[in-house]
């Protein structure tokens, strides 16, 4: 499972549907009202595996829940916590772990580089939300 962070109220743009060619070749539309295009958010979004999402949420003080919302008024404090964690490796070093397999569960491990990529992806979303005055949600 995974958790996606996104801005539901961000403006959208029309793009070519990634299934357009398949729909044309099979003559079976990917959805009932498919016209070969779809709406795509202009805002960045990020999607993390549940464990990775919860690790990042805990690091930056977002409630560790499967669904939630960050209002505009809370963005400056979140931006500050993000910058603090990005600039202090000691705050995130406990997330580094070797990959392992236990019964049918496989954990690919985690590196500091991967944690930083997630932090920057979330930071891009927070920056967009602040600049465009929209809240962001996750679920």
Order of alpha helices (4+ residues) and beta strands (2+ residues): beta-beta-alpha-beta-beta-alpha-beta-alpha-beta-beta-alpha-beta
